[in-house]
Amino acid sequence: MKTYRERSREELLAMKEELEAEYKKFQERGLKLDMSRGKPSAEQLDISMGMMDVLSSSAQLKCREGVDCRNYGVIDGIQEAKELLADLIEVPADKIIIYGNSSLNVMYDTVARSMTHGVCGSTPWCRLPEVKFLCPVPGYDRHFAITEYFGIQMINIPMTPDGPDMDLVERLVSEDASVKGIWCVPKYSNPQGITYSDETVRRFARLSPAAEDFRIYWDNAYNVHHLYEDEQDTILEILEECERAGNPDLVYKFSSTSKISFPGSGVAAISASLRNLKDIKKQMSVQTIGHDKVNQLRHVRFFKNLAGIQQHMMKHAAIMRPKFEAVLEILERELGGLEIGSWLKPRGGYFISFDSLDGCAKAIVARAKEAGVVMTGAGATYPYGKDPHDSNIRIAPSFPPLEELIQATELFVICVKLVSIEKLLGDMQAS
């Protein structure tokens, strides 16, 4: 099979004509398909509906310690919830605080607190001439939105198959005291599905920051979100590695049950060193009298323990796996060997990361939208929405029904082919 670059101008023009006809047929279907965000499907939400039955008006709503969960109190979460989420994210139960429904909210609060009051007694960031964050790319757009909102300068850190480029991370963190943090999705990363290697985790734990208030923002969003029962990525536990390296305060670890139970009604948590948690509780004591303990109790009684969560996640995997495999099969069948796109095959998480020829991503996404398929905006996986190569596209297979997902992916590959041909024809003309 010839690659597209090996084709003559006449061959490319003939292919373009055929593809335009196929594209027009999709337009005539009047599709309205959404692949823009990593939302669980209705089928996934249905498997958590039993949670609605574990509490009733006659239920005993006191937690193990005898606190009435309907009332005020217990600012850092009931003990049962601490133990459940601590087991989920592999930390001791005394190093975790339970929050409300969203880990994104916890991350926002953590940055906001650092801006206004500093980190463990350090100068508040708002009083500093500049504050910088390192951003592995491609990465999670909502992470970047938080730091952009606070006017924090973001620095791109290229991802490798083992995680962020640690040579660059180590140099910037050790040399520049204005670098205050780094965003990380260490397991089944958003959007590539990469899991950090053991050596990468150890290098994070051994960082020697120029800034005493530098923290690793370790977003443990997909810890148990495997696609396969017999092929699962594992990762070293970062808090333990930081303690072993003599850097116990170096990391904030975030987690939630948002894509385990209900995204709008999950339970979020932060785990960190005791010193960091003490600093966080100062703010919490002013901010709230306590989060939703009834919801915490509901999660504990539904899942019971880590084994319950793991069994539940296998049900999620049974729904997600055919969708991922369908997308990957179409990409390989239609684009494999053409050298106009590349992608990774993740073993978990929520996304497939696609890289087009340079300068093509925005045009591909626009073409798809014109035919009725909405995708994540090109550039969203980079700070400020600026992909320097205009090549990365995040594919979110979870939300559409399988039949619609297949249609959307078939249209997507047509758009990739069309835009790639237009790019190559333009290059020929320019030369």
C-alpha positions as a printed NumPy array, in Angstrom:
array([[  0.   ,   0.   ,   0.   ],
       [  1.284,   3.447,  -0.919],
       [  1.395,   6.112,   1.751],
       [ -0.357,   9.382,   0.911],
       [  3.002,  11.113,   0.484],
       [  3.966,   8.553,  -2.16 ],
       [  0.915,   9.348,  -4.289],
       [  1.026,  11.579,  -7.341],
       [ -0.974,  14.79 ,  -7.57 ],
       [ -3.398,  13.099,  -9.963],
       [ -3.924,  10.172,  -7.593],
       [ -4.589,  12.513,  -4.689],
       [ -7.095,  14.556,  -6.697],
       [ -8.979,  11.402,  -7.73 ],
       [ -9.065,  10.19 ,  -4.129],
       [-10.262,  13.608,  -2.976],
       [-13.182,  13.486,  -5.402],
       [-14.283,  10.082,  -4.09 ],
       [-13.927,  11.18 ,  -0.472],
       [-15.931,  14.352,  -1.062],
       [-18.783,  12.198,  -2.356],
       [-18.624,   9.993,   0.753],
       [-18.484,  13.075,   2.966],
       [-21.565,  14.547,   1.261],
       [-23.504,  11.355,   1.993],
       [-22.725,  11.792,   5.695],
       [-23.892,  15.401,   5.539],
       [-27.173,  14.282,   3.997],
       [-27.815,  11.95 ,   6.949],
       [-28.342,  14.93 ,   9.251],
       [-26.26 ,  13.393,  12.036],
       [-26.167,  14.948,  15.5  ],
       [-23.474,  13.016,  17.351],
       [-21.371,  14.166,  20.318],
       [-17.834,  12.899,  20.953],
       [-16.682,  16.081,  22.662],
       [-16.379,  15.123,  26.33 ],
       [-15.51 ,  12.078,  28.394],
       [-18.954,  11.671,  29.931],
       [-20.171,   8.259,  31.021],
       [-23.033,   6.924,  28.941],
       [-26.536,   6.402,  30.304],
       [-25.778,   2.663,  30.306],
       [-22.846,   3.286,  32.634],
       [-24.915,   5.464,  34.939],
       [-27.558,   2.754,  35.122],
       [-25.202,   0.289,  36.813],
       [-24.972,   2.625,  39.826],
       [-28.727,   2.985,  40.279],
       [-28.685,   0.503,  43.152],
       [-27.   ,   3.25 ,  45.155],
       [-30.358,   5.009,  45.256],
       [-31.805,   2.107,  47.236],
       [-29.22 ,   1.681,  49.991],
       [-30.696,   4.554,  52.029],
       [-34.362,   5.123,  52.72 ],
       [-36.435,   7.198,  55.139],
       [-36.165,   4.369,  57.657],
       [-32.404,   3.864,  57.269],
       [-29.977,   4.263,  60.147],
       [-28.011,   7.378,  59.159],
       [-25.394,   7.383,  61.865],
       [-21.847,   6.635,  60.815],
       [-19.576,   4.233,  62.658],
       [-18.471,   6.909,  65.119],
       [-22.059,   7.667,  66.06 ],
       [-22.362,  10.982,  64.207],
       [-25.763,  11.713,  62.643],
       [-24.899,  12.143,  58.945],
       [-27.947,  14.369,  58.431],
       [-26.486,  17.071,  60.622],
       [-23.486,  19.411,  60.685],
       [-20.003,  18.254,  61.567],
       [-17.1  ,  15.997,  60.608],
       [-15.346,  18.502,  58.389],
       [-12.901,  16.047,  56.799],
       [-15.295,  13.156,  56.113],
       [-16.713,  10.167,  57.954],
       [-14.212,   7.446,  58.804],
       [-15.867,   4.809,  56.603],
       [-15.563,   7.057,  53.552],
       [-11.941,   7.854,  54.391],
       [-11.113,   4.169,  54.537],
       [-12.95 ,   3.375,  51.288],
       [-11.288,   6.117,  49.251],
       [ -7.931,   5.593,  50.939],
       [ -8.012,   1.974,  49.777],
       [ -9.069,   3.159,  46.318],
       [ -6.088,   5.497,  45.928],
       [ -3.647,   3.393,  47.977],
       [ -2.93 ,   5.762,  50.866],
       [ -3.347,   5.54 ,  54.673],
       [ -6.777,   6.648,  55.897],
       [ -5.212,   9.303,  58.147],
       [ -3.761,  11.081,  55.105],
       [ -6.992,  11.849,  53.303],
       [ -9.73 ,  14.477,  53.418],
       [-13.15 ,  13.745,  51.941],
       [-14.782,  16.572,  50.001],
       [-17.94 ,  17.031,  47.967],
       [-18.755,  15.66 ,  44.531],
       [-15.896,  16.949,  42.363],
       [-12.115,  16.553,  42.415],
       [-11.914,  19.427,  39.914],
       [-13.434,  21.631,  42.619],
       [-10.774,  20.425,  45.075],
       [ -8.003,  21.239,  42.593],
       [ -9.46 ,  24.697,  42.002],
       [ -9.656,  25.303,  45.755],
       [ -6.063,  24.162,  46.188],
       [ -4.785,  26.638,  43.6  ],
       [ -7.044,  29.411,  44.937],
       [ -5.827,  28.858,  48.516],
       [ -2.219,  28.999,  47.317],
       [ -2.943,  32.271,  45.516],
       [ -4.564,  33.996,  48.481],
       [ -2.846,  32.441,  51.51 ],
       [  0.218,  30.626,  50.261],
       [  1.31 ,  27.046,  50.902],
       [  2.146,  26.043,  54.475],
       [  3.099,  29.603,  55.444],
       [  4.873,  30.631,  52.239],
       [  4.207,  33.926,  50.451],
       [  0.776,  33.964,  48.782],
       [  1.21 ,  33.572,  45.045],
       [ -0.835,  36.703,  44.368],
       [  1.989,  38.763,  45.918],
       [  4.673,  37.3  ,  43.672],
       [  5.784,  38.923,  40.402],
       [  5.138,  35.706,  38.472],
       [  3.894,  32.188,  39.075],
       [  4.43 ,  29.286,  36.657],
       [  2.994,  25.798,  36.258],
       [  4.379,  22.945,  34.208],
       [  1.823,  21.312,  31.919],
       [  2.468,  17.905,  30.338],
       [  1.058,  17.998,  26.81 ],
       [ -1.194,  16.854,  25.415],
       [ -3.117,  17.112,  28.663],
       [ -6.398,  17.858,  30.426],
       [ -8.039,  21.09 ,  29.311],
       [ -9.757,  21.746,  32.64 ],
       [ -6.43 ,  21.664,  34.458],
       [ -5.17 ,  24.324,  32.099],
       [ -8.361,  26.356,  32.526],
       [ -7.778,  26.599,  36.287],
       [ -4.239,  27.921,  36.006],
       [ -5.169,  30.261,  33.154],
       [ -8.059,  31.643,  35.217],
       [ -5.641,  32.674,  37.967],
       [ -3.193,  34.217,  35.511],
       [ -0.542,  31.555,  36.102],
       [  1.963,  31.17 ,  33.286],
       [  1.856,  27.678,  31.794],
       [  4.87 ,  25.897,  30.318],
       [  4.471,  22.951,  27.951],
       [  6.218,  19.722,  28.953],
       [  6.234,  17.075,  26.193],
       [  4.875,  13.65 ,  27.086],
       [  6.912,  10.517,  26.395],
       [  5.781,   6.861,  26.528],
       [  6.94 ,   6.861,  30.197],
       [  5.274,  10.12 ,  31.238],
       [  6.428,  13.763,  31.14 ],
       [  9.915,  14.637,  29.905],
       [ 11.579,  14.384,  33.296],
       [ 14.888,  15.894,  32.189],
       [ 13.013,  19.098,  31.395],
       [ 10.848,  18.89 ,  34.531],
       [ 13.871,  18.43 ,  36.794],
       [ 15.749,  21.324,  35.204],
       [ 12.872,  23.808,  35.366],
       [ 11.797,  22.845,  38.893],
       [ 15.327,  23.026,  40.288],
       [ 16.377,  26.253,  38.537],
       [ 13.268,  28.458,  38.665],
       [ 11.647,  29.363,  42.006],
       [  8.628,  30.806,  40.2  ],
       [  7.654,  27.279,  39.121],
       [  5.088,  26.326,  41.768],
       [  3.433,  23.215,  40.421],
       [  2.918,  20.626,  37.724],
       [ -0.325,  19.049,  36.556],
       [ -0.23 ,  15.244,  36.273],
       [ -2.714,  12.557,  35.239],
       [ -0.338,   9.704,  36.04 ],
       [ -2.427,   6.669,  35.164],
       [ -4.199,   6.275,  31.817],
       [ -3.436,   9.94 ,  31.15 ],
       [ -5.893,  12.311,  29.536],
       [ -5.873,  12.078,  26.543],
       [ -3.122,   9.582,  25.617],
       [ -3.82 ,   6.789,  28.1  ],
       [ -0.156,   6.691,  29.186],
       [  0.771,   5.378,  32.645],
       [  3.901,   6.839,  34.224],
       [  6.774,   4.383,  34.562],
       [  8.27 ,   3.466,  37.94 ],
       [ 11.353,   5.524,  37.154],
       [  9.237,   8.557,  36.271],
       [  7.373,   8.33 ,  39.594],
       [ 10.661,   7.985,  41.494],
       [ 12.111,  10.996,  39.679],
       [  9.052,  13.019,  40.654],
       [  9.525,  11.978,  44.277],
       [ 13.206,  12.965,  44.163],
       [ 12.66 ,  16.453,  42.728],
       [ 14.641,  19.253,  44.374],
       [ 12.496,  22.335,  43.827],
       [ 13.933,  25.832,  44.005],
       [ 10.571,  26.86 ,  45.492],
       [  9.659,  25.498,  48.937],
       [  5.977,  25.801,  47.982],
       [  6.279,  23.74 ,  44.793],
       [  3.725,  20.906,  44.671],
       [  2.94 ,  18.074,  42.284],
       [ -0.795,  18.112,  41.449],
       [ -1.319,  14.367,  41.035],
       [ -4.794,  13.884,  39.548],
       [ -5.513,  10.208,  40.133],
       [ -8.651,  10.299,  37.986],
       [ -8.414,   6.847,  36.365],
       [ -6.827,   4.606,  38.975],
       [ -9.318,   1.743,  38.554],
       [-10.601,   2.586,  35.075],
       [ -9.197,  -0.451,  33.281],
       [-10.544,  -1.706,  29.968],
       [ -9.264,  -5.267,  30.42 ],
       [ -9.304,  -7.634,  33.371],
       [ -6.067,  -9.346,  32.366],
       [ -4.147,  -6.314,  31.025],
       [ -4.021,  -3.58 ,  33.631],
       [ -1.441,  -0.868,  34.122],
       [  0.015,  -0.4  ,  37.595],
       [  1.811,   2.587,  39.069],
       [  3.959,   3.277,  42.104],
       [  2.22 ,   5.119,  44.934],
       [  3.524,   8.693,  44.863],
       [  3.05 ,   9.676,  48.541],
       [  4.997,   6.639,  49.672],
       [  7.765,   7.37 ,  47.163],
       [  7.943,  11.007,  48.318],
       [  8.309,   9.931,  51.943],
       [ 10.983,   7.436,  50.971],
       [ 12.851,  10.213,  49.122],
       [ 12.63 ,  12.586,  52.088],
       [ 10.05 ,  14.838,  50.343],
       [  6.803,  14.035,  52.2  ],
       [  5.179,  17.411,  51.466],
       [  5.863,  17.416,  47.724],
       [  2.54 ,  16.12 ,  46.409],
       [ -1.209,  16.667,  46.486],
       [ -3.052,  13.566,  45.299],
       [ -6.622,  14.082,  44.038],
       [ -9.303,  11.501,  43.423],
       [-13.048,  11.012,  43.155],
       [-15.749,   8.5  ,  42.337],
       [-17.096,  10.747,  39.569],
       [-16.65 ,   8.15 ,  36.826],
       [-17.233,   5.262,  39.204],
       [-20.689,   6.14 ,  40.557],
       [-22.441,   9.323,  39.385],
       [-20.357,  12.178,  37.905],
       [-22.677,  14.795,  39.394],
       [-23.012,  13.09 ,  42.761],
       [-19.731,  11.363,  43.507],
       [-17.325,  11.752,  46.404],
       [-13.989,  13.539,  45.988],
       [-10.85 ,  13.449,  48.102],
       [ -7.372,  14.86 ,  48.531],
       [ -4.519,  12.936,  50.102],
       [ -1.245,  14.47 ,  51.196],
       [  1.25 ,  14.659,  54.052],
       [ -0.054,  15.469,  57.521],
       [  1.564,  18.918,  57.279],
       [ -0.203,  19.658,  54.016],
       [ -3.53 ,  18.379,  55.348],
       [ -3.247,  20.599,  58.421],
       [ -2.735,  23.598,  56.141],
       [ -5.756,  22.622,  54.026],
       [ -8.025,  22.182,  57.05 ],
       [ -7.372,  25.795,  58.104],
       [ -9.156,  26.966,  54.999],
       [-11.856,  24.295,  55.216],
       [-12.788,  25.325,  58.753],
       [-13.768,  28.733,  57.355],
       [-15.173,  27.523,  54.061],
       [-17.562,  24.805,  55.265],
       [-18.973,  23.023,  58.294],
       [-18.778,  19.761,  56.427],
       [-19.516,  18.137,  53.079],
       [-22.384,  15.794,  52.235],
       [-22.049,  12.967,  54.75 ],
       [-25.266,  11.298,  53.596],
       [-23.72 ,  10.862,  50.158],
       [-20.519,   9.557,  51.734],
       [-22.568,   7.008,  53.686],
       [-24.488,   6.059,  50.543],
       [-21.248,   5.279,  48.697],
       [-19.848,   3.224,  51.572],
       [-22.975,   1.117,  51.935],
       [-23.251,   0.543,  48.181],
       [-19.616,  -0.38 ,  47.442],
       [-18.75 ,  -1.696,  50.928],
       [-15.028,  -2.002,  50.175],
       [-12.367,  -1.828,  47.478],
       [-13.354,  -5.235,  46.115],
       [-16.857,  -3.864,  45.592],
       [-15.485,  -0.943,  43.614],
       [-13.285,  -3.224,  41.523],
       [-16.212,  -5.509,  40.678],
       [-18.277,  -2.453,  39.774],
       [-15.522,  -1.158,  37.475],
       [-15.497,  -4.411,  35.539],
       [-19.11 ,  -3.619,  34.605],
       [-17.943,  -0.231,  33.345],
       [-15.173,  -1.939,  31.374],
       [-17.657,  -4.29 ,  29.703],
       [-19.486,  -1.23 ,  28.364],
       [-16.402,   0.816,  27.462],
       [-14.206,  -1.887,  25.925],
       [-16.299,  -2.524,  22.763],
       [-16.381,   1.223,  22.101],
       [-12.626,   1.643,  22.351],
       [-12.038,  -1.448,  20.25 ],
       [-14.482,  -0.244,  17.581],
       [-12.734,   3.118,  17.251],
       [ -9.278,   1.549,  17.19 ],
       [-10.325,  -1.041,  14.616],
       [-11.667,   1.642,  12.262],
       [ -8.559,   3.801,  12.687],
       [ -6.29 ,   0.856,  11.904],
       [ -8.387,  -0.396,   8.98 ],
       [ -8.828,   2.996,   7.327],
       [ -5.659,   4.876,   8.265],
       [ -3.068,   2.23 ,   9.137],
       [  0.045,   2.522,   6.973],
       [ -1.05 ,   5.751,   5.251],
       [  1.217,   7.933,   7.424],
       [ -1.416,  10.645,   7.831],
       [ -2.185,   9.968,  11.478],
       [ -0.986,   8.142,  14.57 ],
       [ -2.642,   7.033,  17.779],
       [ -2.022,   5.032,  20.938],
       [ -3.942,   1.988,  22.137],
       [ -4.743,   2.657,  25.811],
       [ -5.533,  -0.086,  28.322],
       [ -7.724,   2.185,  30.41 ],
       [ -9.015,   5.691,  30.953],
       [-11.523,   7.583,  28.857],
       [ -9.814,   8.813,  25.699],
       [ -7.933,   7.983,  22.535],
       [ -5.355,  10.552,  21.445],
       [ -5.016,  11.048,  17.68 ],
       [ -2.224,  12.999,  15.99 ],
       [ -2.796,  14.19 ,  12.436],
       [ -0.318,  15.716,  10.033],
       [  0.875,  19.092,  11.292],
       [ -1.559,  21.892,  10.594],
       [ -4.591,  19.63 ,  10.086],
       [ -6.343,  19.135,  13.449],
       [ -8.544,  22.24 ,  13.396],
       [ -9.647,  21.569,   9.852],
       [-10.472,  17.92 ,  10.646],
       [-12.579,  18.859,  13.67 ],
       [-14.344,  21.591,  11.645],
       [-15.097,  19.148,   8.823],
       [-16.56 ,  16.646,  11.289],
       [-18.753,  19.33 ,  12.849],
       [-20.09 ,  20.401,   9.458],
       [-21.283,  16.812,   8.952],
       [-22.903,  16.548,  12.393],
       [-20.193,  15.164,  14.702],
       [-19.003,  17.386,  17.545],
       [-15.52 ,  16.606,  18.844],
       [-13.293,  18.176,  21.487],
       [-11.965,  21.414,  20.035],
       [ -8.564,  21.11 ,  18.381],
       [ -5.984,  22.702,  20.661],
       [ -7.953,  21.957,  23.836],
       [ -5.292,  19.512,  25.006],
       [ -2.717,  22.331,  25.201],
       [ -2.474,  25.405,  27.474],
       [ -4.302,  28.451,  26.121],
       [ -5.854,  26.181,  23.466],
       [ -2.719,  26.53 ,  21.356],
       [ -1.357,  23.302,  19.926],
       [  1.941,  24.398,  18.336],
       [  1.619,  21.674,  15.697],
       [ -2.177,  21.852,  15.262],
       [ -2.144,  18.058,  15.21 ],
       [ -3.665,  16.599,  18.401],
       [ -7.314,  15.53 ,  18.564],
       [ -8.916,  13.935,  21.613],
       [-11.43 ,  11.199,  20.802],
       [-13.966,  10.51 ,  23.569],
       [-15.679,   7.145,  22.915],
       [-17.645,   6.795,  26.17 ],
       [-20.855,   8.779,  25.712],
       [-22.415,   7.803,  22.338],
       [-24.154,   4.461,  21.842],
       [-21.904,   2.024,  19.972],
       [-23.778,   2.296,  16.662],
       [-23.523,   6.112,  16.701],
       [-19.872,   5.943,  17.743],
       [-19.071,   3.734,  14.75 ],
       [-20.782,   6.209,  12.41 ],
       [-18.926,   9.12 ,  13.985],
       [-15.565,   7.36 ,  13.671],
       [-16.226,   6.431,  10.046],
       [-16.925,  10.091,   9.328],
       [-13.838,  11.114,  11.3  ],
       [-11.487,   9.021,   9.158],
       [-13.017,  10.48 ,   5.994],
       [-12.318,  13.957,   7.393],
       [ -8.742,  12.944,   8.243],
       [ -8.189,  11.67 ,   4.691],
       [ -9.733,  14.729,   3.048],
       [ -7.855,  17.287,   5.1  ],
       [ -4.593,  15.348,   4.742],
       [ -4.952,  15.288,   0.952],
       [ -5.666,  19.026,   0.914],
       [ -2.557,  19.576,   3.036],
       [ -0.362,  17.462,   0.763],
       [ -1.731,  19.092,  -2.394],
       [ -1.   ,  22.48 ,  -0.878],
       [  2.542,  21.391,  -0.056],
       [  3.015,  20.217,  -3.658],
       [  1.806,  23.508,  -5.032],
       [  4.04 ,  25.469,  -2.649],
       [  7.102,  23.518,  -3.756]])
